[in-house]
Amino acid sequence: MFLSFSAFAEVTRSLKDFLQAANSAGYNILFSSALVRPYYQVTFDKQSPITLEQIQTALTAYDLELKAAPNDSFLVVSTLLPEIVSPPESTLDNDSTIEEVVVNASAHQFQMMYINSSLSIDRENLSKKPAIANDALRVSSRLPGSANNGVSARSAIRGGRENEMLIMFNGMRLYDPFHLHQFNQLFSVIDSRSIDSIDILTGGFPVTYGDRLSGVTVLNTTPRGTVDDSKELGFGLYTASYLQTLSLDQHNLVISLRRSTIDLFLGAVEHDLGTPSFADMHIQYQFDIDQERTFQTNVLWFGDDLSINNSNNTESVDSTFSSFYTWLSYRREQDNGPTTETKVGFTAIKDDRKGFVNKPQMVTGSLADDQEFRVYNLEHTRKYNFGNSLLNVGASYRYLDAEYGFHSTLQIDPHFTNVSNFERSEIRQFKETELGHQLAAFVSYKHRLLQQLYVEAGARIDTQDYLSNGWSKQVTPRLNLLYRFSSAGELRIGVGKFSQSQGIHELDASDGIQFFQRPQKANHYVLSYKQSFSHLDLKIEAYRKITDEPEFYFENLADPLSIVPELQVERTQVDPSRVAAKGIELSVSGDWRGNEFWLNYTRAEVKETVDGSRVRRSSDQKHAANIGWSRQFRDWQMAVESTYHSGWPTTQLTLNASGNAEQTVRNDRRLSHYLTVDVKGTRQWKLNHSKLRVEIGVTNLFNRNNVIGTEYNMANGVLKNSDRKALPIAPFIDLFYSF
């Protein structure tokens, strides 16, 4: 759970979000979207308290006003249409509530449009969190239930694997949206300054999302009615960037460009680590045709050019990676009819990689891996509002094609041939073209049974038809309940089935697999309670996730940071018959006398059943905690945050009396615990017609050696091991010039 930090006073937002901010400040204002249109704007000082006079002034500009209602509430009514001054109370309340309430049990929402005391962070303040390169997904990875190795920007959720998280950006599914993905996926591809909201759903998520087992990350850019005219240049230790937003009548434009600066700084010093570089671009254009209809188009491109060696030059990789996305959407919001949206999109991914490993007396090898994927998608959704009920239906179709080309050579020393548990050929070659179709449909019905009880029931059907595997179908019903107590408490219950098919881009060709596996299936059970006090929010949540049909996968027993993992001697195949994850999460946040603080704690367990034995999964972390504090000190906004979790499970390699390597029981021991302290400060200067902002900080302030794995090498017939560590102390500084 994270808090919002106030740093910039005057902002322009939609009138709807201004009214929501007023409600968060203690008012009870009811309004209908028929009167408060999404593109109405208001400029206000978000550091000053919102008054009734300010609210009335904002409404007057659009021929609206406040009318007193029972229970110390207010109605927004029209001054031009007296016949709707007093709409039926139940209809108005339901119309504004049933669409906005989040019923699913595990929803961590970052609403960036207004200040909320518990789960809120806006787009300006997202960059105030201590994170290398202001990475938005690094910030969100500190939520309860997340497991992160301290190097990657990608996280696993509630005992799942990393590929079990669905990532959506402006309604489009992204496949592996991380830079340097062949080198532990160090950065996400979206500039955090262009993000308007992040929603993280970690369990019991609704049927509108599917084909992933563990959770959903939803990234949204600035909605209509809230785009300011601005240009900003940025330069820092990790990226250089340009961000422009433009609003003209019914037209909105956002342009975001970034390139890495790591290669520039590394080129100025002597080193033998290689030259990693990356870049990304996002362009969004939106046209408000009229009060009901909106057209939007997006173009997203990101790519890497990577040539890198590991620290002792036993591994090297040359890689080029490029992803291109474009999608068009048409949305219509009718006052007396359904809200409909149609989306057409195209995705193209190209991934070329060459890798080498040379560990004397252990293994030598090389690989060449060329992959191309294309996805054509069409989606349509319709939402019907029936007063105190909401019906949501949708369908999607994807046509996919893939080209795989793989060649490898591998020579493992005879003393190490028994470490792996699957056949490993000296020469492996694979070339294949795959075609496929994916269809999905869902129906969701949300209803308010009583004044304080909400029910959301739905079902989803996902089908796949791959050329090599044939047709398969999964049906996943889900149910979520929300009960709101009069004492500002909320009880949520979620149960449901979830499925995940193997994507056409996820074939394990580099490990010798030439077929797609059957879809996985899991059951989620979630119980959550949240209580809000005057200066404090408390949330406790228990979950259980059972996967009875998991897929097999490959991992390295000891070294999670290998840049050529398929060629290592400790490569192993994990084929569980069942995966069981359970945990309890506690979140506390609040503010007191200008101090904002947050605390998250998780007690969790995830185990796999392999050959009849229950084994800890490599992402199992028994204890995890995150604590932070922030405060405004005159011109500086300061934040301090610390993250802790239990050490990762690991497997030890040893040599027996004959000099042959053998593994102990998989994941039978733990590494030392992980702990970091991160700090950040932000200051802004107003110039004549521009602004200058500096963001400076340090991650892993005390340079703690956080061990996350072990690398093994042979020296003079002796098996040597060295610690693999998470990121050391890492300063960061970024300068932004707005004009």
Backbone hydrogen bonds, N-H to C=O, Kabsch-Sander energy under -0.5 kcal/mol:
donor,donor_aa,acceptor,acceptor_aa,energy
7,A,5,F,-0.5
11,V,44,F,-2.4
13,R,11,V,-0.5
13,R,42,V,-2.6
15,L,40,Y,-2.8
18,F,14,S,-1.9
19,L,15,L,-2.4
20,Q,16,K,-1.9
21,A,17,D,-2.2
22,A,18,F,-2.0
23,N,19,L,-2.1
24,S,20,Q,-2.1
25,A,21,A,-1.2
26,G,23,N,-1.3
27,Y,22,A,-2.0
30,L,28,N,-0.5
30,L,74,F,-3.2
35,L,32,S,-1.3
36,V,32,S,-2.6
37,R,35,L,-1.2
40,Y,37,R,-1.7
42,V,13,R,-2.7
44,F,11,V,-2.4
46,K,9,A,-2.8
46,K,44,F,-0.8
48,S,45,D,-1.0
55,I,51,T,-2.0
56,Q,52,L,-2.6
57,T,53,E,-2.2
58,A,54,Q,-2.2
59,L,55,I,-2.0
60,T,56,Q,-2.3
61,A,57,T,-1.0
62,Y,59,L,-1.8
63,D,60,T,-1.9
64,L,59,L,-1.9
65,E,77,V,-2.2
67,K,75,L,-2.3
69,A,73,S,-2.8
73,S,69,A,-0.9
73,S,70,P,-0.7
74,F,28,N,-2.5
75,L,67,K,-3.0
76,V,30,L,-2.1
77,V,65,E,-2.7
77,V,75,L,-0.6
79,T,63,D,-2.3
80,L,63,D,-0.6
84,I,81,L,-2.0
85,V,82,P,-1.6
92,L,88,P,-2.3
93,D,89,E,-2.6
94,N,90,S,-2.4
95,D,91,T,-2.6
96,S,92,L,-1.7
97,T,93,D,-1.6
98,I,94,N,-2.5
101,V,97,T,-2.4
103,V,101,V,-0.7
106,S,203,G,-1.2
107,A,105,A,-0.8
108,H,106,S,-0.5
108,H,200,I,-3.6
109,Q,107,A,-0.7
110,F,198,I,-2.4
111,Q,109,Q,-0.6
111,Q,119,L,-0.9
112,M,110,F,-0.8
112,M,196,D,-0.6
114,Y,111,Q,-0.6
120,S,2,F,-1.0
123,R,112,M,-0.5
126,L,122,D,-1.4
127,S,123,R,-0.6
127,S,124,E,-0.6
128,K,125,N,-1.4
129,K,126,L,-1.1
131,A,129,K,-0.7
134,N,131,A,-2.0
135,D,132,I,-1.3
139,V,135,D,-1.5
140,S,136,A,-2.1
141,S,137,L,-1.2
142,R,139,V,-1.5
143,L,140,S,-1.5
146,S,143,L,-1.8
147,A,156,A,-2.6
153,A,185,Q,-3.0
156,A,147,A,-2.5
158,R,145,G,-3.0
160,G,157,I,-2.0
164,E,161,R,-1.9
165,M,162,E,-1.0
166,L,164,E,-0.6
166,L,215,G,-2.6
168,M,166,L,-0.5
168,M,217,T,-3.2
169,F,172,M,-2.9
170,N,219,L,-2.9
172,M,169,F,-1.8
174,L,167,I,-2.7
176,D,174,L,-0.6
178,F,176,D,-2.1
179,H,187,F,-3.6
181,H,178,F,-0.5
183,F,180,L,-2.2
185,Q,180,L,-1.6
186,L,179,H,-0.5
187,F,179,H,-1.0
189,V,177,P,-1.4
191,D,189,V,-0.5
194,S,191,D,-1.6
195,I,192,S,-1.1
196,D,220,N,-3.8
197,S,220,N,-1.8
198,I,110,F,-1.2
199,D,218,V,-2.1
200,I,108,H,-2.9
201,L,199,D,-0.5
201,L,216,V,-2.7
202,T,106,S,-1.4
202,T,200,I,-0.6
203,G,106,S,-0.6
209,Y,206,P,-1.6
214,S,164,E,-1.8
215,G,164,E,-1.3
216,V,201,L,-2.5
217,T,166,L,-3.3
218,V,199,D,-2.8
218,V,216,V,-0.5
219,L,168,M,-3.3
219,L,217,T,-0.6
220,N,197,S,-2.4
220,N,218,V,-0.5
222,T,194,S,-0.6
226,T,223,P,-1.4
230,S,228,D,-0.8
230,S,245,T,-2.4
232,E,243,L,-2.5
233,L,737,Y,-2.5
234,G,241,S,-2.7
235,F,735,L,-2.1
236,G,239,T,-1.8
237,L,733,I,-1.2
240,A,259,R,-2.7
241,S,234,G,-2.6
242,Y,257,L,-2.5
243,L,232,E,-2.6
244,Q,255,I,-2.7
245,T,230,S,-2.5
246,L,253,L,-2.7
248,L,251,H,-2.9
251,H,248,L,-2.7
252,N,286,Q,-2.6
253,L,246,L,-2.7
254,V,284,Q,-2.5
255,I,244,Q,-2.9
256,S,282,H,-2.8
257,L,242,Y,-2.7
258,R,280,D,-2.4
259,R,240,A,-2.2
260,S,278,F,-2.9
261,T,238,Y,-2.1
262,I,238,Y,-0.8
265,F,261,T,-2.1
266,L,262,I,-2.7
267,G,263,D,-1.8
268,A,265,F,-1.0
269,V,266,L,-1.3
275,T,307,S,-3.1
277,S,305,D,-1.2
279,A,303,G,-2.1
280,D,258,R,-2.2
281,M,301,W,-2.9
282,H,256,S,-2.6
283,I,299,V,-2.5
284,Q,254,V,-2.7
285,Y,297,T,-2.5
286,Q,252,N,-2.8
287,F,295,F,-3.2
288,D,250,Q,-2.7
289,I,287,F,-1.1
289,I,293,R,-1.0
290,D,293,R,-1.4
294,T,331,R,-2.9
295,F,287,F,-2.7
296,Q,329,S,-2.5
297,T,285,Y,-2.6
298,N,327,W,-2.4
299,V,283,I,-2.2
300,L,325,Y,-2.8
301,W,281,M,-2.7
302,F,323,S,-2.0
303,G,279,A,-2.4
304,D,321,F,-2.5
305,D,277,S,-2.6
306,L,319,S,-3.4
307,S,275,T,-0.6
308,I,317,V,-2.5
309,N,273,L,-2.5
310,N,315,E,-2.0
313,N,310,N,-1.6
316,S,356,F,-2.1
317,V,308,I,-2.5
318,D,354,K,-2.8
319,S,306,L,-3.4
320,T,352,D,-2.2
321,F,304,D,-2.0
322,S,350,K,-2.5
323,S,302,F,-2.7
324,F,348,A,-2.7
325,Y,300,L,-3.1
326,T,346,F,-2.1
327,W,298,N,-1.9
328,L,344,V,-2.9
329,S,296,Q,-2.8
330,Y,342,T,-2.5
331,R,294,T,-2.8
332,R,340,T,-2.7
333,E,292,E,-2.5
334,Q,332,R,-0.6
334,Q,338,P,-0.7
337,G,334,Q,-0.7
339,T,383,K,-2.7
340,T,332,R,-2.1
340,T,338,P,-0.6
341,E,381,T,-2.1
342,T,330,Y,-2.4
343,K,379,E,-2.7
344,V,328,L,-2.5
345,G,377,N,-2.6
346,F,326,T,-2.5
347,T,375,V,-2.5
348,A,324,F,-2.5
349,I,373,F,-2.7
350,K,322,S,-2.7
351,D,371,Q,-2.9
352,D,320,T,-2.7
353,R,369,D,-2.2
354,K,318,D,-2.6
355,G,367,L,-2.1
356,F,316,S,-2.4
357,V,365,G,-2.3
358,N,314,T,-2.6
359,K,363,V,-3.3
362,M,359,K,-2.2
363,V,359,K,-2.0
364,T,411,Q,-1.9
365,G,357,V,-2.1
366,S,409,T,-2.0
367,L,355,G,-2.2
368,A,407,H,-2.7
369,D,353,R,-3.1
370,D,368,A,-0.5
370,D,405,G,-3.2
371,Q,351,D,-2.4
372,E,403,E,-1.9
373,F,349,I,-2.6
374,R,401,D,-2.3
375,V,347,T,-2.5
376,Y,399,Y,-2.6
377,N,345,G,-2.3
378,L,397,Y,-2.4
379,E,343,K,-2.7
380,H,395,A,-2.4
381,T,341,E,-2.4
382,R,393,V,-2.9
383,K,339,T,-2.4
384,Y,391,L,-3.3
386,F,384,Y,-0.6
386,F,389,S,-2.7
388,N,386,F,-1.4
390,L,446,K,-2.9
391,L,384,Y,-2.7
392,N,444,S,-3.1
393,V,382,R,-2.7
394,G,442,F,-2.0
395,A,380,H,-2.3
396,S,440,A,-2.5
397,Y,378,L,-2.6
398,R,438,Q,-2.7
399,Y,376,Y,-2.7
400,L,436,G,-2.7
401,D,374,R,-2.0
402,A,434,E,-2.8
403,E,372,E,-2.5
404,Y,432,E,-3.2
405,G,370,D,-2.1
406,F,430,F,-3.2
407,H,368,A,-2.0
408,S,428,R,-2.4
409,T,366,S,-2.3
410,L,426,E,-2.3
411,Q,364,T,-2.9
413,D,362,M,-3.1
416,F,413,D,-2.9
417,T,414,P,-0.8
419,V,416,F,-1.3
428,R,408,S,-2.3
430,F,406,F,-2.8
432,E,404,Y,-2.2
434,E,402,A,-2.6
436,G,400,L,-2.3
437,H,465,D,-1.3
438,Q,398,R,-2.4
439,L,463,T,-1.7
440,A,396,S,-2.2
441,A,461,I,-2.0
442,F,394,G,-2.4
443,V,459,A,-2.0
444,S,392,N,-2.9
445,Y,457,A,-3.1
446,K,390,L,-3.1
447,H,455,V,-2.8
448,R,388,N,-2.1
449,L,447,H,-0.8
449,L,453,L,-1.2
450,L,453,L,-0.9
454,Y,482,L,-3.1
455,V,447,H,-2.7
456,E,480,N,-2.8
457,A,445,Y,-2.4
458,G,478,R,-2.3
459,A,443,V,-2.0
460,R,476,T,-0.8
461,I,441,A,-2.8
462,D,474,Q,-2.4
463,T,439,L,-3.0
464,Q,472,S,-2.1
465,D,437,H,-2.3
466,Y,470,G,-1.6
467,L,435,L,-2.7
470,G,466,Y,-2.6
472,S,464,Q,-2.3
474,Q,462,D,-2.5
476,T,460,R,-2.7
478,R,458,G,-2.8
479,L,495,V,-3.0
480,N,456,E,-2.7
481,L,493,I,-2.9
482,L,454,Y,-2.4
483,Y,491,L,-2.7
484,R,452,Q,-2.7
485,F,483,Y,-0.6
485,F,489,G,-3.0
488,A,485,F,-1.1
490,E,530,K,-2.8
491,L,483,Y,-2.7
492,R,528,S,-3.0
493,I,481,L,-2.1
494,G,526,V,-2.6
495,V,479,L,-2.5
496,G,524,H,-1.5
497,K,477,P,-2.3
498,F,522,A,-2.8
500,Q,520,Q,-1.9
502,Q,517,Q,-0.5
503,G,501,S,-0.6
506,E,503,G,-2.2
509,A,507,L,-1.9
511,D,508,D,-1.2
512,G,509,A,-1.8
513,I,508,D,-2.3
520,Q,500,Q,-3.1
522,A,498,F,-2.8
523,N,546,I,-2.5
524,H,496,G,-2.6
525,Y,544,R,-2.1
526,V,494,G,-2.9
527,L,542,A,-2.6
528,S,492,R,-2.8
529,Y,540,I,-2.7
530,K,490,E,-2.6
531,Q,538,L,-3.2
532,S,488,A,-1.8
533,F,536,L,-3.8
537,D,589,S,-3.1
538,L,531,Q,-2.8
539,K,587,S,-2.6
540,I,529,Y,-2.5
541,E,585,E,-2.6
542,A,527,L,-3.0
543,Y,583,G,-2.3
544,R,525,Y,-2.0
545,K,581,A,-3.1
546,I,523,N,-2.1
547,T,579,V,-3.1
548,D,521,K,-0.8
548,D,546,I,-0.6
549,E,521,K,-1.1
553,Y,574,V,-2.4
555,E,572,T,-2.0
557,L,570,E,-1.6
562,S,559,D,-0.8
567,L,564,V,-1.5
568,Q,565,P,-1.4
571,R,568,Q,-1.3
572,T,555,E,-2.6
574,V,553,Y,-3.3
574,V,572,T,-0.5
575,D,573,Q,-0.6
577,S,609,T,-3.0
578,R,609,T,-0.7
579,V,547,T,-2.3
580,A,607,K,-2.7
581,A,545,K,-2.8
582,K,605,E,-2.5
583,G,543,Y,-1.9
584,I,603,R,-2.4
585,E,541,E,-3.4
586,L,601,Y,-3.2
587,S,539,K,-3.0
588,V,599,L,-2.9
589,S,537,D,-2.1
590,G,597,F,-2.0
591,D,535,H,-1.3
592,W,595,N,-2.7
595,N,592,W,-1.8
596,E,630,S,-2.3
597,F,590,G,-2.4
598,W,628,G,-1.9
599,L,588,V,-2.9
600,N,626,N,-2.9
601,Y,586,L,-2.8
602,T,624,A,-2.9
603,R,584,I,-2.6
604,A,602,T,-0.5
604,A,622,K,-1.7
605,E,582,K,-2.4
607,K,580,A,-2.4
608,E,615,V,-3.6
609,T,578,R,-2.9
610,V,608,E,-0.8
610,V,613,S,-3.1
613,S,610,V,-2.1
615,V,608,E,-3.5
615,V,613,S,-0.6
617,R,606,V,-1.9
620,D,617,R,-2.2
624,A,602,T,-1.8
625,A,644,Y,-3.0
626,N,600,N,-2.3
627,I,642,S,-2.4
628,G,598,W,-2.4
629,W,640,V,-2.5
630,S,596,E,-2.4
631,R,638,M,-2.1
633,F,631,R,-0.6
633,F,636,W,-3.5
634,R,632,Q,-0.7
636,W,633,F,-2.8
637,Q,682,T,-2.5
638,M,631,R,-2.6
638,M,636,W,-0.6
639,A,680,K,-2.3
640,V,629,W,-2.7
641,E,678,D,-2.8
642,S,627,I,-3.0
643,T,676,T,-1.7
644,Y,625,A,-2.9
645,H,674,Y,-1.9
646,S,623,H,-2.6
650,T,669,R,-2.6
651,T,557,L,-0.9
654,T,662,E,-2.4
656,N,660,N,-2.6
659,G,656,N,-2.0
661,A,415,H,-3.4
662,E,654,T,-2.6
664,T,652,Q,-1.9
668,D,665,V,-1.4
669,R,650,T,-1.4
671,L,648,W,-2.3
674,Y,645,H,-2.8
676,T,643,T,-2.1
678,D,641,E,-3.6
679,V,698,V,-2.5
680,K,639,A,-2.2
681,G,696,I,-3.1
682,T,637,Q,-2.0
683,R,694,V,-2.1
684,Q,635,D,-0.5
685,W,692,L,-3.3
687,L,685,W,-0.6
687,L,690,S,-2.8
691,K,738,S,-2.4
692,L,685,W,-2.6
693,R,736,F,-2.9
694,V,683,R,-2.6
695,E,734,D,-2.5
696,I,681,G,-2.5
697,G,732,F,-2.5
698,V,679,V,-1.8
699,T,730,A,-2.1
701,L,677,V,-3.4
703,N,700,N,-2.4
706,N,704,R,-1.3
707,V,705,N,-1.0
708,I,724,R,-3.2
709,G,724,R,-1.2
710,T,558,A,-2.2
711,E,722,S,-2.9
713,N,720,K,-2.5
714,M,360,P,-0.6
715,A,718,V,-2.3
718,V,715,A,-1.5
720,K,713,N,-3.7
720,K,718,V,-0.7
722,S,711,E,-2.4
724,R,709,G,-2.8
725,K,723,D,-0.5
726,A,706,N,-2.8
727,L,150,G,-1.2
730,A,699,T,-2.3
732,F,697,G,-2.5
734,D,695,E,-2.5
735,L,235,F,-2.6
736,F,693,R,-2.9
737,Y,233,L,-2.9
738,S,691,K,-2.6
738,S,736,F,-0.6
739,F,231,K,-2.7
